[in-house]
Amino acid sequence: MGVPHSKKILVTGHRGMVGSAVCRHLADTDNEVLTATRDALDLTKPNATEAYFDTNRPEIVIFASAKVGGILANDTYPVEFLTENLTMAVNTIGAAYRHGVKRFLFLGSTCIYPRDCPQPITEASLLSGPLEPTNEAYALAKIAGLKLCQYYRRQHRVTYHSVMPTNLYGPGDNYHPEHSHVLPALIRRFHHAKQTGQPSVQLWGTGQPRREFLHVDDLADAILHLLSLESPPDWVNVGTGVDLTIRELAAIVADTVGYTGEIHTDPSRPDGTPVKCTDVTLLRECGWKHRINLQQGLENTYAAFCRELDAGKLRSA
Ligand SMILES: NC(=O)c1ccc[n+]([C@@H]2O[C@H](COP(=O)([O-])OP(=O)(O)OC[C@H]3O[C@@H](n4cnc5c(N)ncnc54)[C@H](OP(=O)(O)O)[C@@H]3O)[C@@H](O)[C@H]2O)c1
């Protein structure tokens, strides 16, 4: 099986950061891409989901829909995070199977590995220890979806499999002032500091924690590559395997944005986990390696940030 062609491919969550990147990549192929907004198809509704598959008959599904949110939202609404994500996964995976879909790719995340698992994180760490309490509900739903794919594969011999992406960045990211991830938060803050002539920017914590980042276009490329494999792993990390300190990241972001002021740290603020990086051995064995280095990826992301800001379409919800 090569990269899918002449297939009907349903991409759920196509307006999200991951789904839109996958759609950009599929636009260069001869596949027919099916999408539906949440208003047209709410995947938490079993009857609507079943009817959609009945009418549209996709042959491949890339499941990039999810209820996502920051620590505060996850901690405040665990009922919604567990219920909506679990229901969406069960409805969509089940409907796909009942309508003859032989290939299903489920989006997991490295944030569903146990909180204190050994670094770099290998696929074997899944379910090996307690989860991070602040996103436990989300992680439980995602783990159930990933396992359901594995069980369908084992029991019904369909190729349902998952990817575990590391921290992503790129066009379509969320720039919420309080709830965004570290990289979009730094872009927003350095851009604002440049615009307003601030002499310095202060980072939370010591700046010493090490993190890994993957451009979302690389993830989309990895997804299409994994879909081309006849027998992909049940789940595989998708990352670069390269990490850097938050201080180093801040310096690259400042340079990309053109901010020339000083960068200070604030050690009185919490740092979080000292190191978080994926082991990409299995991914390499699958024949894939990232192409976009952080510098190039940041230039592309900052250009998208400026375009989205100018057009009044910057995502910050
Ligand atoms: N972003 C990251 O850094 C990252 C890292 C690792 C893994 N991932 C995984 O990648 C997946 C996608 O993440 P993302 O960052 O692309 O999220 P996102 O930008 O928030 O997109 C999520 C999409 O899901 C759709 N959706 C939510 N609830 C729905 C429902 N009930 N019915 C139909 N569609 C629904 C949303 O539709 P609307 O547009 O209508 O709201 C949105 O298009 C998630 O599983 C996430 O865990 C993301």
PDBQT file of the ligand as one rigid body, heavy atoms in Angstrom, charges set to zero:
ROOT
HETATM    1  N1  LIG A 401      -2.114  20.870  19.415  1.00  0.00    +0.000 N 
HETATM    2  C1  LIG A 401      -1.183  20.090  19.958  1.00  0.00    +0.000 C 
HETATM    3  O1  LIG A 401      -0.131  20.567  20.437  1.00  0.00    +0.000 OA
HETATM    4  C2  LIG A 401      -1.385  18.596  19.982  1.00  0.00    +0.000 A 
HETATM    5  C3  LIG A 401      -0.323  17.801  20.435  1.00  0.00    +0.000 A 
HETATM    6  C4  LIG A 401      -0.489  16.434  20.468  1.00  0.00    +0.000 A 
HETATM    7  C5  LIG A 401      -1.684  15.867  20.073  1.00  0.00    +0.000 A 
HETATM    8  N2  LIG A 401      -2.706  16.648  19.634  1.00  0.00    +0.000 N 
HETATM    9  C6  LIG A 401      -3.971  15.969  19.294  1.00  0.00    +0.000 C 
HETATM   10  O2  LIG A 401      -4.434  16.321  18.001  1.00  0.00    +0.000 OA
HETATM   11  C7  LIG A 401      -5.871  16.311  17.992  1.00  0.00    +0.000 C 
HETATM   12  C8  LIG A 401      -6.357  17.605  17.387  1.00  0.00    +0.000 C 
HETATM   13  O3  LIG A 401      -5.827  18.677  18.141  1.00  0.00    +0.000 OA
HETATM   14  P1  LIG A 401      -5.858  20.186  17.613  1.00  0.00    +0.000 P 
HETATM   15  O4  LIG A 401      -4.771  20.903  18.308  1.00  0.00    +0.000 OA
HETATM   16  O5  LIG A 401      -5.949  20.212  16.137  1.00  0.00    +0.000 OA
HETATM   17  O6  LIG A 401      -7.257  20.664  18.242  1.00  0.00    +0.000 OA
HETATM   18  P2  LIG A 401      -8.170  21.863  17.790  1.00  0.00    +0.000 P 
HETATM   19  O7  LIG A 401      -7.390  22.842  16.983  1.00  0.00    +0.000 OA
HETATM   20  O8  LIG A 401      -8.906  22.348  18.991  1.00  0.00    +0.000 OA
HETATM   21  O9  LIG A 401      -9.221  21.153  16.816  1.00  0.00    +0.000 OA
HETATM   22  C9  LIG A 401     -10.165  20.241  17.304  1.00  0.00    +0.000 C 
HETATM   23  C10 LIG A 401     -11.255  20.076  16.289  1.00  0.00    +0.000 C 
HETATM   24  O10 LIG A 401     -12.227  19.143  16.791  1.00  0.00    +0.000 OA
HETATM   25  C11 LIG A 401     -13.504  19.594  16.443  1.00  0.00    +0.000 C 
HETATM   26  N3  LIG A 401     -14.517  19.100  17.381  1.00  0.00    +0.000 N 
HETATM   27  C12 LIG A 401     -14.551  19.259  18.721  1.00  0.00    +0.000 A 
HETATM   28  N4  LIG A 401     -15.671  18.701  19.223  1.00  0.00    +0.000 NA
HETATM   29  C13 LIG A 401     -16.359  18.177  18.170  1.00  0.00    +0.000 A 
HETATM   30  C14 LIG A 401     -17.591  17.483  18.032  1.00  0.00    +0.000 A 
HETATM   31  N5  LIG A 401     -18.359  17.221  19.111  1.00  0.00    +0.000 N 
HETATM   32  N6  LIG A 401     -17.981  17.079  16.803  1.00  0.00    +0.000 NA
HETATM   33  C15 LIG A 401     -17.224  17.348  15.721  1.00  0.00    +0.000 A 
HETATM   34  N7  LIG A 401     -16.033  18.001  15.775  1.00  0.00    +0.000 NA
HETATM   35  C16 LIG A 401     -15.620  18.423  16.988  1.00  0.00    +0.000 A 
HETATM   36  C17 LIG A 401     -13.410  21.108  16.516  1.00  0.00    +0.000 C 
HETATM   37  O11 LIG A 401     -14.447  21.658  15.754  1.00  0.00    +0.000 OA
HETATM   38  P3  LIG A 401     -14.809  23.234  15.767  1.00  0.00    +0.000 P 
HETATM   39  O12 LIG A 401     -13.835  23.842  14.790  1.00  0.00    +0.000 OA
HETATM   40  O13 LIG A 401     -16.195  23.289  15.303  1.00  0.00    +0.000 OA
HETATM   41  O14 LIG A 401     -14.619  23.700  17.178  1.00  0.00    +0.000 OA
HETATM   42  C18 LIG A 401     -12.020  21.362  15.952  1.00  0.00    +0.000 C 
HETATM   43  O15 LIG A 401     -12.083  21.502  14.554  1.00  0.00    +0.000 OA
HETATM   44  C19 LIG A 401      -6.301  16.097  19.442  1.00  0.00    +0.000 C 
HETATM   45  O16 LIG A 401      -6.641  14.752  19.610  1.00  0.00    +0.000 OA
HETATM   46  C20 LIG A 401      -5.069  16.399  20.251  1.00  0.00    +0.000 C 
HETATM   47  O17 LIG A 401      -4.976  15.654  21.439  1.00  0.00    +0.000 OA
HETATM   48  C21 LIG A 401      -2.596  18.004  19.565  1.00  0.00    +0.000 A 
ENDROOT
TORSDOF 0
